[in-house]
Amino acid sequence: MTPLVHATTPGGFLLVLATILPVCAVLAILASGPRSAARIALATFAAGLAVAIAIATELISSGKALSYVVGAWQPPLGIALRADGLSGAMLVMTALVVVAVGLFAHIQHGLQTDAGGGRAQTTFWVMLLALWSALNAVFVGEDLFNLYVALELLTFAAVPLVCLDGRAETVTAALRYLLFALIGSLLYLLGAGLIYGQYGTLDLLALAQLARQDPALAVALALMIVGLLAKAALFPLHLWLPPAHAGAPAPASAVLSALVIKAPVFLILRLVLDVAPPQAAAIAGQMLAVLGAASILFCSVMALRQARLKLMIAYSTVAQIGYLFIVFPLAAGSADLPPWGTIAWTGGALQLVSHALAKAAMFLAAGVIAEAFGHDRIADLGGFGRVLPISAAAFGLAGLSLMGIPPSGGFVAKCLLLTAAVIQGNPWLAATILAGGVLAGAYVFRVIDKALAVPTVPIVARRAVPRRLECAALALAIAAVLIGFVPLRPFGFLQIGRDGLNLAWAP
């Protein structure tokens, strides 16, 4: 078998542009000062969204993965960037969420009258742009060490967003997040070192062809996956996430929940289905599915018990992440198709995207509620839908996706996963998917009930909130619903560029 090598393709430079454009914006902000920070950031958001759409368009028109070999040096000496269909979907989804969050933050910052907020606002723009660059680097990276660098940049951009307001409890939550993230990074780096010692390369495309049943590879992948699970906050490694996401400002909570934890999940997907041999992937998939099911059930119950809206949404994040891990045995369980040709693969990818859009919408809606009433205590929000109808609608539409109710994107994702579980004879996974939807409905309807309630004492907003502040959440919620119109079958775009990856999966 002739080994596959990377080759720069037409449009491959877009991958470089997607990664360095936010970095250039950060440098421009640092050079020009706080006064220009918002303008530079907003211009970069528009340009970055255009680049992401251009990458997806190029993938569709060519039907092949985009690649760029930096300096024309082939791995392992050089570095290659690569985007397949799943990467393209993640790039576009990330750009949409970042643009919506950026617009929300810009309007929210305009409501602040204190002059002392300038430094925090500039920090927010710099960290958000750095976070965006790190996410794009993860989605197009091919080298395990450079992916480690991208994960570290992601961590050190996300942690300051958690404690942006400087309160003691948010600083404590940020430090706990940093501790889990650093332990995860250490385990990931140890695994990468073992792989390099065994195979002499860290390039994913090369490893997909070289990997074999090997105890050293099994240990390395186990270390890396456990480290990534700590960053993804899968049960029982989720303890850092609820206080960190619930305590952060609303725009920060939105990107943390919608985007940041998706990067390690994306890498686990690649390690298990692209690098690990099928036999090892099957074992790892079963273990990950058990943890995913436990996460769905336990954290859904915890979400039901929360008194604060943002804390409820944070526990819901951990629960919904669990669906992404039950994909592994379902995608790898077909004897006739490779994982990326199954409905479970499409369902998992749609869950990645729809959850990001819905969860960002929920956190932004919760931020508007807290801005208007000065708190997010669910018990004291009776009738808030009469004051903030757009935010209530955004929360409700996003909730449809979490519950898996048609025509939302979450419905299509969960329907595909449920169908795959039934076809493959996994009744416990099917029951978990159904139970998770019922529990999600219970905690979403807690809030919807308060929104529609007629309070004995009319609820009064502490401050007026402009309607345009609510529109960002509504736009994301509508996008999460529109994904539900994807056909209920394997989606061709998500299979672009999968040929040649881990040929052992070929039927």
C-alpha positions as CSV (number, residue, x, y, z in Angstrom):
1,M,0.0,0.0,0.0
2,T,1.4,3.4,-1.0
3,P,1.3,5.7,2.0
4,L,-0.9,8.7,1.6
5,V,0.8,12.1,1.9
6,H,-0.5,15.6,2.3
7,A,-0.6,17.9,-0.7
8,T,-1.7,21.5,-0.8
9,T,-5.0,21.8,-2.5
10,P,-6.7,24.7,-4.2
11,G,-8.3,26.8,-1.4
12,G,-5.9,25.3,1.2
13,F,-4.7,28.8,2.1
14,L,-8.1,29.4,3.6
15,L,-7.2,27.1,6.4
16,V,-4.2,29.2,7.3
17,L,-6.4,32.3,7.1
18,A,-9.0,30.9,9.4
19,T,-6.3,30.3,12.0
20,I,-4.2,33.5,11.8
21,L,-7.0,36.0,11.1
22,P,-8.1,36.2,14.8
23,V,-4.4,36.4,15.9
24,C,-3.8,39.3,13.6
25,A,-6.8,41.0,15.1
26,V,-5.4,40.5,18.6
27,L,-2.1,42.0,17.6
28,A,-4.0,45.0,16.1
29,I,-6.0,45.5,19.3
30,L,-2.8,45.4,21.4
31,A,-1.2,47.9,19.0
32,S,-4.1,50.3,18.7
33,G,-5.4,50.3,22.3
34,P,-8.9,49.8,23.9
35,R,-10.7,52.5,21.9
36,S,-10.5,50.4,18.7
37,A,-10.9,47.0,20.2
38,A,-14.6,46.5,19.5
39,R,-14.4,47.8,15.9
40,I,-11.4,45.5,15.1
41,A,-13.2,42.6,16.7
42,L,-16.4,43.1,14.9
43,A,-14.7,43.5,11.5
44,T,-12.7,40.3,12.2
45,F,-15.9,38.4,13.0
46,A,-17.4,39.3,9.6
47,A,-14.2,38.4,7.8
48,G,-13.8,35.1,9.8
49,L,-17.4,34.1,9.0
50,A,-16.8,34.7,5.3
51,V,-13.6,32.5,5.5
52,A,-15.5,29.7,7.2
53,I,-18.3,29.8,4.6
54,A,-15.7,29.9,1.8
55,I,-14.1,26.7,3.3
56,A,-17.4,24.9,3.4
57,T,-18.2,26.1,-0.2
58,E,-14.8,24.8,-1.4
59,L,-15.4,21.5,0.3
60,I,-18.8,21.1,-1.4
61,S,-17.6,22.2,-4.8
62,S,-14.5,19.9,-4.8
63,G,-16.0,17.0,-2.8
64,K,-12.5,16.5,-1.3
65,A,-10.7,17.5,1.8
66,L,-8.8,20.8,1.8
67,S,-5.1,20.6,2.8
68,Y,-2.2,23.0,3.2
69,V,1.4,21.9,3.8
70,V,3.2,24.7,5.6
71,G,6.4,25.6,3.8
72,A,5.9,22.6,1.5
73,W,7.6,20.4,4.2
74,Q,5.9,17.1,4.4
75,P,5.2,15.6,7.9
76,P,6.8,14.5,10.1
77,L,9.4,17.3,9.5
78,G,6.7,19.8,8.5
79,I,3.1,20.6,9.6
80,A,0.0,20.1,7.6
81,L,-3.5,21.5,8.0
82,R,-6.5,19.6,6.8
83,A,-10.3,20.2,6.7
84,D,-12.8,17.5,5.9
85,G,-16.6,17.8,6.0
86,L,-16.9,17.5,9.8
87,S,-14.1,20.1,10.2
88,G,-15.9,22.4,7.7
89,A,-19.2,22.1,9.7
90,M,-17.4,22.9,13.0
91,L,-15.7,25.9,11.4
92,V,-19.0,27.4,10.2
93,M,-20.8,26.6,13.5
94,T,-18.0,28.2,15.5
95,A,-18.0,31.3,13.3
96,L,-21.8,31.7,13.7
97,V,-21.7,31.4,17.5
98,V,-18.7,33.8,17.8
99,V,-20.4,36.4,15.6
100,A,-23.7,36.2,17.6
101,V,-21.8,36.3,20.9
102,G,-19.7,39.2,19.7
103,L,-22.7,41.2,18.7
104,F,-24.4,40.5,22.0
105,A,-21.3,41.5,24.0
106,H,-21.0,44.7,21.9
107,I,-24.6,45.8,22.7
108,Q,-24.2,44.7,26.4
109,H,-21.0,46.7,26.8
110,G,-22.9,49.7,25.4
111,L,-25.3,49.5,28.3
112,Q,-22.5,49.9,30.9
113,T,-22.0,53.4,32.1
114,D,-19.0,52.9,34.4
115,A,-15.7,53.9,32.9
116,G,-13.9,51.2,34.7
117,G,-15.3,48.5,32.4
118,G,-13.0,49.4,29.5
119,R,-10.2,47.1,30.6
120,A,-12.5,44.1,31.1
121,Q,-14.1,44.8,27.7
122,T,-10.8,44.9,25.9
123,T,-9.7,41.7,27.7
124,F,-13.0,40.0,26.6
125,W,-12.3,40.9,22.9
126,V,-8.7,39.7,23.0
127,M,-9.6,36.4,24.7
128,L,-12.6,35.7,22.4
129,L,-10.4,36.2,19.3
130,A,-7.6,34.1,20.8
131,L,-10.2,31.4,21.7
132,W,-11.5,31.5,18.1
133,S,-8.1,31.0,16.6
134,A,-7.4,28.1,18.9
135,L,-10.7,26.4,18.0
136,N,-10.0,26.7,14.3
137,A,-6.5,25.4,14.9
138,V,-8.0,22.3,16.6
139,F,-10.5,21.7,13.8
140,V,-7.9,21.9,11.0
141,G,-4.8,20.6,12.8
142,E,-3.2,17.3,11.8
143,D,-0.2,17.2,14.2
144,L,-0.8,15.9,17.7
145,F,1.8,18.3,19.3
146,N,0.4,21.3,17.5
147,L,-3.0,20.2,18.6
148,Y,-1.7,20.2,22.1
149,V,-0.5,23.8,21.6
150,A,-3.9,24.8,20.3
151,L,-5.6,23.2,23.3
152,E,-3.3,25.1,25.7
153,L,-4.1,28.4,23.9
154,L,-7.8,27.5,24.2
155,T,-7.4,26.9,27.9
156,F,-5.5,30.1,28.6
157,A,-8.0,32.1,26.6
158,A,-11.0,30.5,28.3
159,V,-9.9,30.7,31.9
160,P,-9.8,34.5,32.0
161,L,-13.3,34.6,30.5
162,V,-14.6,32.7,33.5
163,C,-13.3,35.2,36.0
164,L,-13.7,38.4,34.0
165,D,-15.7,40.1,36.7
166,G,-13.0,39.5,39.3
167,R,-15.4,38.1,42.0
168,A,-13.9,35.6,44.4
169,E,-16.2,32.8,43.5
170,T,-15.5,33.1,39.8
171,V,-11.8,33.2,40.4
172,T,-12.1,30.0,42.4
173,A,-14.1,28.4,39.6
174,A,-11.5,29.5,37.1
175,L,-8.6,28.1,39.1
176,R,-10.5,24.7,39.4
177,Y,-11.0,24.8,35.7
178,L,-7.3,25.5,35.1
179,L,-6.3,22.6,37.4
180,F,-8.5,20.1,35.5
181,A,-7.3,21.5,32.2
182,L,-3.6,21.3,33.1
183,I,-3.9,17.7,34.3
184,G,-5.7,16.9,31.1
185,S,-2.9,18.5,29.1
186,L,-0.3,16.6,30.9
187,L,-2.0,13.2,30.2
188,Y,-2.5,14.2,26.6
189,L,1.2,15.2,26.2
190,L,2.4,11.9,27.8
191,G,0.3,10.0,25.3
192,A,1.6,12.0,22.4
193,G,5.1,11.3,23.5
194,L,4.5,7.6,23.6
195,I,3.0,7.6,20.1
196,Y,6.0,9.6,18.7
197,G,8.4,7.1,20.3
198,Q,6.6,4.2,18.8
199,Y,5.9,5.5,15.3
200,G,8.2,8.5,14.8
201,T,5.4,10.8,13.7
202,L,2.5,12.7,15.2
203,D,0.7,13.3,11.9
204,L,-2.9,12.0,12.1
205,L,-3.1,11.0,8.5
206,A,0.1,9.0,8.8
207,L,-1.0,7.4,12.1
208,A,-4.3,6.4,10.5
209,Q,-2.3,4.2,8.1
210,L,0.4,3.0,10.5
211,A,-1.6,2.3,13.7
212,R,-1.9,-1.3,14.7
213,Q,-2.8,-3.5,17.6
214,D,-0.1,-2.4,20.0
215,P,0.0,-2.2,23.8
216,A,2.0,1.1,23.6
217,L,-0.6,2.6,21.3
218,A,-3.4,1.5,23.6
219,V,-1.7,3.1,26.6
220,A,-1.0,6.3,24.7
221,L,-4.5,6.6,23.4
222,A,-6.0,5.9,26.9
223,L,-3.9,8.7,28.4
224,M,-4.8,11.1,25.7
225,I,-8.5,10.3,25.9
226,V,-8.7,10.6,29.7
227,G,-6.9,14.0,29.5
228,L,-9.4,15.2,26.8
229,L,-12.3,13.9,28.9
230,A,-11.2,16.1,31.8
231,K,-11.2,19.1,29.4
232,A,-14.6,18.0,27.9
233,A,-16.1,17.7,31.4
234,L,-17.7,14.3,30.9
235,F,-19.1,12.7,34.0
236,P,-17.4,12.1,36.5
237,L,-14.8,14.7,35.5
238,H,-17.4,17.4,35.2
239,L,-17.0,19.0,38.6
240,W,-15.3,22.1,37.3
241,L,-17.8,23.0,34.6
242,P,-21.0,24.1,36.4
243,P,-19.5,26.7,38.7
244,A,-17.2,28.0,35.9
245,H,-19.9,28.3,33.2
246,A,-22.6,29.5,35.6
247,G,-20.4,32.2,37.2
248,A,-19.0,33.7,34.0
249,P,-20.6,36.6,32.2
250,A,-23.3,35.6,29.7
251,P,-21.2,36.0,26.5
252,A,-18.4,34.0,28.0
253,S,-20.7,31.3,29.3
254,A,-22.1,31.0,25.8
255,V,-18.8,30.4,24.1
256,L,-17.5,28.2,26.9
257,S,-20.5,25.9,26.8
258,A,-21.2,26.0,23.1
259,L,-17.6,25.9,21.7
260,V,-14.7,25.3,24.1
261,I,-15.8,21.8,25.3
262,K,-16.4,20.7,21.7
263,A,-12.7,20.9,20.9
264,P,-11.7,17.9,23.1
265,V,-14.7,16.0,22.0
266,F,-13.7,16.5,18.4
267,L,-10.2,15.2,19.1
268,I,-11.5,12.2,20.9
269,L,-13.7,11.4,17.9
270,R,-10.6,11.6,15.7
271,L,-8.4,9.5,18.0
272,V,-10.9,6.7,18.4
273,L,-12.3,6.5,14.9
274,D,-9.2,7.6,12.8
275,V,-6.2,6.4,14.8
276,A,-7.3,3.5,17.0
277,P,-7.5,0.1,15.3
278,P,-11.1,-1.1,15.0
279,Q,-10.8,-3.7,17.9
280,A,-9.4,-1.1,20.3
281,A,-12.0,1.5,19.1
282,A,-14.8,-0.9,19.8
283,I,-13.7,-1.4,23.4
284,A,-13.0,2.3,23.9
285,G,-16.4,3.1,22.4
286,Q,-18.3,0.9,24.8
287,M,-16.5,2.5,27.8
288,L,-17.2,6.0,26.5
289,A,-20.8,5.2,25.9
290,V,-21.3,4.1,29.5
291,L,-19.8,7.4,30.7
292,G,-21.9,9.3,28.2
293,A,-25.1,7.5,29.4
294,A,-24.2,8.2,33.0
295,S,-23.6,11.8,32.2
296,I,-27.0,12.2,30.5
297,L,-28.9,10.7,33.4
298,F,-27.0,12.0,36.4
299,C,-26.5,15.6,35.2
300,S,-30.1,15.9,33.9
301,V,-31.3,15.1,37.4
302,M,-28.8,17.6,38.8
303,A,-30.1,20.2,36.3
304,L,-33.6,19.6,37.6
305,R,-32.5,20.4,41.2
306,Q,-30.9,23.7,40.5
307,A,-32.4,27.0,41.8
308,R,-30.4,29.3,39.4
309,L,-31.1,29.4,35.7
310,K,-27.5,29.6,34.6
311,L,-26.5,26.7,36.9
312,M,-29.3,24.7,35.4
313,I,-28.1,25.4,31.9
314,A,-24.5,24.5,32.9
315,Y,-25.6,21.0,34.2
316,S,-27.6,20.6,31.1
317,T,-24.4,21.1,29.1
318,V,-22.8,18.2,30.8
319,A,-25.9,16.1,30.2
320,Q,-26.1,16.9,26.5
321,I,-22.4,16.3,26.0
322,G,-23.1,12.7,27.0
323,Y,-25.0,12.1,23.7
324,L,-21.8,12.7,21.8
325,F,-20.1,9.8,23.5
326,I,-22.8,7.2,22.8
327,V,-22.0,7.8,19.1
328,F,-18.9,5.7,19.3
329,P,-20.3,2.1,19.6
330,L,-23.2,3.1,17.3
331,A,-20.9,4.5,14.5
332,A,-18.4,1.6,14.8
333,G,-21.0,-1.1,15.2
334,S,-21.9,-1.6,11.5
335,A,-20.3,-4.5,9.7
336,D,-21.1,-3.1,6.2
337,L,-20.1,0.6,6.6
338,P,-17.2,2.6,8.0
339,P,-18.2,4.8,10.9
340,W,-18.5,7.9,8.8
341,G,-21.0,6.2,6.5
342,T,-23.5,5.5,9.3
343,I,-26.6,7.4,10.5
344,A,-25.0,7.5,13.9
345,W,-22.1,9.6,12.5
346,T,-24.5,12.1,11.0
347,G,-26.5,12.1,14.3
348,G,-23.4,12.8,16.3
349,A,-22.2,15.6,14.1
350,L,-25.7,17.2,14.1
351,Q,-25.7,16.9,17.9
352,L,-22.4,18.7,18.0
353,V,-23.7,21.6,16.0
354,S,-27.3,21.8,17.2
355,H,-26.2,21.7,20.9
356,A,-23.7,24.5,20.3
357,L,-26.3,26.8,18.8
358,A,-29.0,25.9,21.3
359,K,-26.7,26.2,24.4
360,A,-25.3,29.5,23.2
361,A,-28.8,30.8,22.7
362,M,-29.8,29.7,26.2
363,F,-26.9,31.3,28.0
364,L,-27.4,34.6,26.1
365,A,-31.2,34.5,26.9
366,A,-30.2,33.9,30.6
367,G,-27.8,36.8,30.4
368,V,-30.6,39.1,29.2
369,I,-32.9,37.9,32.1
370,A,-30.1,38.5,34.6
371,E,-29.4,41.9,33.1
372,A,-33.1,42.9,33.3
373,F,-34.0,41.6,36.7
374,G,-30.7,41.6,38.5
375,H,-30.8,37.8,39.3
376,D,-31.5,34.4,37.7
377,R,-33.4,32.7,40.5
378,I,-35.9,30.5,38.7
379,A,-38.4,30.7,41.5
380,D,-38.6,34.5,41.3
381,L,-39.0,34.7,37.5
382,G,-42.7,34.1,37.3
383,G,-44.1,35.9,34.3
384,F,-40.8,37.0,32.9
385,G,-42.0,36.2,29.4
386,R,-44.4,39.1,29.5
387,V,-41.4,41.5,30.0
388,L,-38.9,39.7,27.8
389,P,-40.9,37.8,25.2
390,I,-38.1,37.5,22.7
391,S,-35.7,35.9,25.3
392,A,-38.5,33.6,26.4
393,A,-39.1,32.5,22.8
394,A,-35.3,32.0,22.3
395,F,-35.1,29.9,25.4
396,G,-38.1,27.8,24.4
397,L,-36.9,27.2,20.8
398,A,-33.4,26.2,22.1
399,G,-35.1,23.9,24.6
400,L,-36.9,22.1,21.7
401,S,-33.4,21.0,20.5
402,L,-32.3,19.8,23.9
403,M,-35.5,17.8,24.3
404,G,-35.4,16.4,20.8
405,I,-38.7,17.7,19.7
406,P,-39.3,18.2,15.9
407,P,-38.5,20.1,13.8
408,S,-35.4,21.0,15.8
409,G,-31.8,19.9,15.0
410,G,-31.7,18.1,18.3
411,F,-34.7,16.0,17.1
412,V,-32.9,14.9,14.0
413,A,-29.7,14.1,15.9
414,K,-31.4,12.1,18.6
415,C,-33.7,10.4,16.1
416,L,-30.7,9.2,14.1
417,L,-28.9,8.0,17.3
418,L,-32.1,6.3,18.6
419,T,-32.6,4.6,15.2
420,A,-29.0,3.4,15.2
421,A,-29.3,2.0,18.7
422,V,-32.5,0.1,17.8
423,I,-31.1,-1.3,14.6
424,Q,-27.9,-2.5,16.3
425,G,-29.7,-4.0,19.2
426,N,-28.6,-1.6,22.0
427,P,-31.8,-1.3,24.0
428,W,-29.9,0.4,27.0
429,L,-28.6,3.1,24.8
430,A,-32.1,3.6,23.2
431,A,-33.6,3.8,26.7
432,T,-31.0,6.3,27.8
433,I,-31.7,8.6,24.8
434,L,-35.4,8.5,25.5
435,A,-34.9,9.1,29.2
436,G,-32.6,12.0,28.5
437,G,-35.2,13.7,26.4
438,V,-37.8,13.3,29.1
439,L,-35.5,14.8,31.7
440,A,-34.5,17.6,29.4
441,G,-38.2,18.4,28.9
442,A,-38.7,18.5,32.7
443,Y,-36.0,21.1,33.3
444,V,-36.8,23.2,30.2
445,F,-40.5,23.3,31.1
446,R,-39.6,24.5,34.6
447,V,-38.4,27.7,32.9
448,I,-41.1,27.9,30.3
449,D,-43.8,27.5,33.0
450,K,-42.3,30.5,34.8
451,A,-42.2,32.5,31.5
452,L,-45.9,31.9,30.9
453,A,-47.1,32.2,34.5
454,V,-49.4,35.0,35.7
455,P,-47.7,36.2,38.9
456,T,-49.7,37.5,41.8
457,V,-47.4,40.5,41.9
458,P,-46.4,41.8,38.5
459,I,-42.7,41.2,37.8
460,V,-40.8,44.5,37.1
461,A,-37.5,44.8,35.3
462,R,-34.7,46.5,37.2
463,R,-33.5,48.1,34.0
464,A,-34.7,48.3,30.4
465,V,-33.1,46.0,28.0
466,P,-33.0,46.8,24.2
467,R,-34.8,44.3,22.0
468,R,-31.7,44.1,19.8
469,L,-29.8,42.5,22.8
470,E,-32.3,39.7,22.7
471,C,-32.1,39.1,19.0
472,A,-28.7,37.4,19.1
473,A,-30.1,34.6,21.3
474,L,-33.2,34.3,19.1
475,A,-31.1,34.0,15.9
476,L,-29.1,31.2,17.3
477,A,-32.2,29.4,18.6
478,I,-33.8,29.7,15.2
479,A,-30.6,28.3,13.6
480,A,-30.7,25.3,16.0
481,V,-34.3,24.6,14.8
482,L,-33.5,25.0,11.1
483,I,-30.9,22.3,11.3
484,G,-33.8,20.0,11.8
485,F,-34.6,20.2,8.1
486,V,-31.5,18.1,7.3
487,P,-32.7,14.8,5.8
488,L,-32.9,11.8,8.1
489,R,-30.1,9.8,6.4
490,P,-26.3,9.9,6.3
491,F,-25.3,13.4,5.3
492,G,-22.9,13.5,2.3
493,F,-21.2,16.7,3.4
494,L,-20.0,15.0,6.6
495,Q,-18.3,12.2,4.7
496,I,-16.2,14.5,2.5
497,G,-12.5,13.8,3.1
498,R,-13.0,10.6,5.0
499,D,-11.5,8.3,2.4
500,G,-8.1,7.0,3.3
501,L,-8.5,7.6,7.0
502,N,-7.9,4.4,9.0
503,L,-8.2,2.0,6.1
504,A,-8.8,-0.8,8.5
505,W,-12.4,0.4,8.8
506,A,-13.0,-0.2,5.1
507,P,-15.6,-3.0,4.5
